[in-house]
């Protein structure tokens, strides 16, 4: 009617069919615990300039004192005791033994082949050592056992043994002069070794280290 086409109930039902309403999807999100707020970094305390200068000065002063103590200690250790005896027995004989050591050293190097063998130099040294070998013994009188001597009391307590050591020493020097007359390293080497051994024997028995 009124130009409209008739519509059946089935068509109406098809057109106006109720459709199920979709339910909204609810996502369950686990709550994360709140992140801890990092503690602020504390800057190292800065000393005022005047305090830094004082600390530096204190360090320098400590080092200077330490060095001074070390130097004073070394000086004290290196102090020499003076020979105050009127006759200076100790200083006289020590000077002779030092001359002996200085003269023996070059020919000792020749004997060990650390220095070229020179027959002329060897002969002069051997003769000088023989002359020096007689000189120190009268400088051990009874009143010469005082600082700075390194002689042991056995020098005066055992005079016979001390004299025997002197004799063996002088005999070794005579053998050194005779080896020098041969003029070869083969003859010189055992003679030098004999002198050195006699020196050591005397030192072991009658001298402090």
C-alpha positions as CSV (number, residue, x, y, z in Angstrom):
1,X,0.0,0.0,0.0
2,X,1.1,3.6,-0.7
3,X,3.5,2.1,-3.2
4,X,5.4,0.1,-0.5
5,X,6.2,-3.5,-1.1
6,X,4.8,-6.0,1.4
7,X,7.4,-7.5,3.6
8,X,7.0,-10.9,5.2
9,X,7.7,-11.7,8.8
10,X,10.6,-13.9,7.9
11,X,12.3,-11.1,6.0
12,X,11.8,-8.7,8.9
13,X,13.2,-11.2,11.3
14,X,16.2,-11.7,9.0
15,X,16.8,-8.0,8.8
16,X,16.4,-7.2,12.4
17,X,18.1,-10.3,13.8
18,X,19.8,-9.5,17.1
19,X,23.5,-10.0,16.9
20,X,25.4,-11.0,20.1
21,X,27.3,-8.1,21.6
22,X,31.0,-8.8,21.8
23,X,32.4,-8.4,25.3
24,X,35.3,-6.0,25.7
25,X,38.7,-7.8,26.2
26,X,40.2,-6.9,29.5
27,X,43.9,-7.3,29.7
28,X,45.2,-8.0,33.2
29,X,48.6,-6.3,33.5
30,X,50.7,-7.3,36.5
31,X,51.8,-4.3,38.4
32,X,55.5,-4.0,38.6
33,X,57.0,-2.8,41.9
34,X,58.1,0.8,41.6
35,X,61.8,1.1,40.7
36,X,64.0,2.2,43.6
37,X,65.2,5.7,43.2
38,X,69.1,5.6,43.0
39,X,70.8,7.4,45.8
40,X,72.6,10.5,44.6
41,X,76.4,10.1,44.3
42,X,78.1,12.1,46.9
43,X,81.1,14.0,45.7
44,X,84.3,13.5,47.6
45,X,84.8,16.4,50.0
46,X,87.2,18.9,48.6
47,X,89.7,20.3,51.1
48,X,90.0,24.0,51.1
49,X,93.2,25.2,49.4
50,X,94.9,26.3,52.6
51,X,94.3,22.8,54.1
52,X,95.8,21.1,51.0
53,X,98.8,23.4,51.2
54,X,99.3,22.4,54.9
55,X,99.0,18.7,54.1
56,X,101.6,19.0,51.3
57,X,103.9,20.9,53.6
58,X,103.5,18.3,56.3
59,X,104.4,15.5,53.8
60,X,107.5,17.3,52.6
61,X,108.6,17.9,56.1
62,X,108.2,14.2,57.0
63,X,110.2,13.1,54.0
64,X,112.9,15.6,54.8
65,X,113.1,14.4,58.4
66,X,113.3,10.8,57.3
67,X,116.1,11.5,54.9
68,X,118.0,13.5,57.6
69,X,117.7,10.6,60.0
70,X,119.0,8.1,57.5
71,X,121.9,10.4,56.6
72,X,122.7,10.9,60.3
73,X,122.6,7.2,60.9
74,X,125.0,6.5,58.0
75,X,127.3,9.2,59.2
76,X,127.3,7.7,62.7
77,X,128.0,4.3,61.3
78,X,130.8,5.6,59.2
79,X,132.6,7.6,61.9
80,X,136.2,6.6,62.4
81,X,137.8,6.3,65.8
82,X,140.9,8.3,66.0
83,X,144.1,6.9,67.2
84,X,144.9,9.2,70.2
85,X,147.8,7.3,71.6
86,X,151.0,9.4,71.7
87,X,152.9,6.8,69.7
88,X,150.0,6.0,67.3
89,X,150.9,2.3,67.2
90,X,147.6,1.3,65.6
91,X,147.5,3.9,62.9
92,X,151.1,3.2,62.0
93,X,150.7,-0.5,61.5
94,X,147.3,-0.1,59.8
95,X,149.0,2.2,57.2
96,X,151.6,-0.5,56.5
97,X,148.9,-3.2,56.0
98,X,147.0,-0.9,53.6
99,X,150.2,-0.4,51.6
100,X,150.7,-4.1,51.5
101,X,147.2,-4.7,50.2
102,X,147.5,-2.1,47.5
103,X,150.8,-3.6,46.4
104,X,149.5,-7.2,46.4
105,X,146.3,-6.5,44.5
106,X,147.8,-6.0,41.0
107,X,149.9,-9.1,41.0
108,X,147.0,-11.0,42.5
109,X,145.0,-10.0,39.3
110,X,147.9,-11.2,37.2
111,X,147.9,-14.6,39.0
112,X,144.1,-14.9,38.3
113,X,144.7,-13.8,34.7
114,X,142.5,-10.8,35.1
115,X,145.4,-8.6,34.1
116,X,148.2,-9.4,31.6
117,X,151.3,-10.8,33.2
118,X,154.1,-8.3,33.3
119,X,157.4,-9.8,34.7
120,X,159.0,-6.5,35.5
121,X,155.9,-5.2,37.4
122,X,155.6,-8.4,39.2
123,X,159.2,-8.3,40.3
124,X,158.9,-4.8,41.6
125,X,155.8,-5.6,43.5
126,X,157.3,-8.8,45.1
127,X,160.3,-6.9,46.3
128,X,158.2,-4.1,47.8
129,X,156.0,-6.7,49.6
130,X,159.1,-8.4,51.0
131,X,160.2,-5.0,52.4
132,X,156.8,-4.2,53.9
133,X,156.5,-7.7,55.4
134,X,159.1,-6.9,58.1
135,X,157.7,-3.6,59.2
136,X,154.4,-4.0,61.1
137,X,155.5,-6.5,63.8
138,X,157.5,-4.1,66.1
139,X,154.3,-2.0,66.2
140,X,152.5,-4.5,68.4
141,X,153.9,-3.5,71.9
142,X,151.9,-4.5,75.0
143,X,150.2,-1.1,75.3
144,X,148.9,-1.1,71.7
145,X,145.7,-3.0,72.3
146,X,143.3,-0.1,72.1
147,X,140.7,1.3,69.7
148,X,140.7,1.5,66.7
149,X,142.7,-1.7,66.6
150,X,141.2,-4.8,65.0
151,X,143.8,-7.0,66.5
152,X,142.5,-9.8,68.8
153,X,143.8,-10.2,72.4
154,X,145.5,-13.4,71.2
155,X,148.2,-11.2,69.7
156,X,149.5,-10.5,73.2
157,X,148.1,-13.6,75.0
158,X,149.8,-16.0,72.6
159,X,153.0,-14.4,71.5
160,X,154.7,-17.6,70.4
161,X,151.9,-18.4,68.0
162,X,151.8,-14.9,66.7
163,X,155.5,-15.0,66.0
164,X,155.1,-18.3,64.2
165,X,152.4,-16.7,62.0
166,X,154.8,-13.8,61.2
167,X,157.6,-16.2,60.2
168,X,155.3,-18.2,57.9
169,X,154.2,-15.0,56.3
170,X,157.8,-13.8,55.7
171,X,158.7,-17.1,54.2
172,X,155.9,-16.9,51.7
173,X,157.2,-13.4,50.7
174,X,160.6,-14.9,50.1
175,X,159.0,-17.5,47.8
176,X,157.2,-14.7,45.9
177,X,160.5,-13.0,45.2
178,X,162.1,-16.2,44.0
179,X,159.0,-16.8,41.7
180,X,159.5,-13.3,40.3
181,X,163.0,-14.2,39.3
182,X,161.7,-17.1,37.2
183,X,159.6,-14.5,35.3
184,X,156.6,-16.7,34.2
185,X,153.0,-16.8,35.2
186,X,153.2,-20.5,36.0
187,X,155.8,-19.8,38.7
188,X,154.1,-16.6,39.9
189,X,150.6,-18.0,40.4
190,X,151.3,-20.5,43.3
191,X,153.6,-18.0,45.0
192,X,150.9,-15.4,45.1
193,X,148.3,-17.9,46.3
194,X,150.7,-18.9,49.1
195,X,151.1,-15.3,50.3
196,X,147.3,-14.8,50.2
197,X,146.8,-18.0,52.2
198,X,149.3,-16.9,54.9
199,X,147.6,-13.5,55.2
200,X,144.2,-15.3,55.7
201,X,145.7,-17.6,58.3
202,X,147.1,-14.7,60.3
203,X,143.8,-12.8,60.0
204,X,141.7,-15.8,61.1
205,X,143.7,-16.2,64.3
206,X,144.7,-12.7,65.3
207,X,142.4,-10.2,63.7
208,X,138.7,-9.2,64.1
209,X,136.5,-9.4,61.0
